[in-house]
């Protein structure tokens, strides 16, 4: 009886967590477009439109190139292991980025 009550709820815990993680995923994937005015500013980086376009294209290009091999690895090793690998790579990337002296 309790499981029927849980499934009828429109805003379940699972749905809220999925919505938040989905929002954060898209926010971090598109953050570089929000930084265009800062990257273009002569006071900060003074980049040309071509350089900004390359910065914007790199994440999408990497996603397009790596999506099929990542899917194959996920099928081979399982999604839980791939999520763990993804978290480890993200943490390592954050650690490496934190050690940079300049942007």
N, C-alpha and C positions, 0 to 999 in steps of 0.2 A: 504494500500500500504506500509506503514511503517513497519507493522508487518511482511510482506513478506521479506522485506529487512533485518530485524533483524534476521529472522530464517535462512537466507542464509549465514550469517556471520560465518566463521569457528571458529574464536576466539571471542566468545561472553564473556561478563562479567561473566555470570553464569558458563561457562566452565572453565574460569581462576580461579574463586573462588573455584570450586570443585577440580581442579587440585592441588591448593595450600593446601587446607585442607586435601586432600588425602595424599599428600606428608608429611605434618606435622604429620598426624596420624601414618603413617608407620615409620617415623623417631623416634617418641617418643615410639612406641611399640618395636622397635629394638635397642634402645639406649644402653641397657645393654650389648649387644654383642660387641659394640664398646668400652665399658669400661673394657673388659676382661684383656688387658695388665696392666691397672692401678690396677685392683683388684688382679692380680697375682703378682705384683711388691712387692719385699720384703721391699722396702722403704715406701710403702703406707699401704696396708692391709694384704699382704702375705697370701692370701686365697688359699686353695687347689683347684684342678680341680673339685672335688666333690662339694665343697661349691659354686664355681662359677656356676656349673651346676644347683644347686638348685636355685640360684638367677635368672638364666635364665629361669627356668621352672615355677616359681611362676606366672608371668604375663600371660603366655600362659595357664596355668592350670586354673587360675581365669576366663580368657576369655571363655574357653571351658565350665566350670561349670555354669557360669552366663549368657551365651548367650540365652539359652532357656527361663529361667524365665524373663529375660529382654525383650525378644520378646513378651512373653505373657502379661507382664505389658504394653508394648507399644501398643499392640492390644486393651487392656482394657481401658487405659487412654488416648491414642492418642500420636502420635509421638512428637508433639510440647511440651507437658508437660514432656515427658521423656527426651527430649533434655535439657529442663530447669533444670530438676533434675540432669542430667549428668553434666551440667555446675556448678551447686551449689556444687555437690559432689567434682568436680575437684578443685574448689576454696577452699573448706574446707580442702581438702587434701594438697593443696599448703600452706595454712595457718599453718596447723599442722606441715608440714615438715619444714617450715621456723623457727619454734620454737625449733627444735632439736638442741642439743648441739654438736652432732657428727653424722657422717653418719650412 
